[in-house]
């Protein structure tokens, strides 16, 4: 009887370890920058000038142009940094982008509107990533892809978002 219990515990332990985790490890070249090419709907993870990974992305629901105000549905354009990470994101995992910067805040203030915020690179498993845009201004990839990105990209990494 005790033997069957031990076997059941061992089987349970192996079964749980086979489930995997969303937290991956990465031991390759450092990601020195992230480039998002909005027009191509592509994101590149780079080590200096060498592309390490390429991903198809979905953008804000109004993808053309720079994000100016909260609620405009645009993905920001410019140079930012990864400034936070959310392991408990409703979008699987997410990496925060340092929007708004001082220029973004000044432009919005001059127009009497808030600049918005909470711009992330995040996962999404409920819809396929195609040539359409649906986020509120974030950059979305598949859940399995954000797992790799989350492991590869460190806080402080430069993010260049290009038209």
Protein Blocks (a to p, Z undefined) as FASTA:
>chain_A
ZZmmmmmmmmmmmmmmmnopabdcdfbdcdfbdcddfknopacddehjacfbdcdddddf
blgccdfbghklpacedddddfbdcfkbfnlpacddfbdcfklmmmmmmnopaebeaiac
dddfkbccdfbdfbfoiacddfklmmmmmmmpcghiacdddZZ
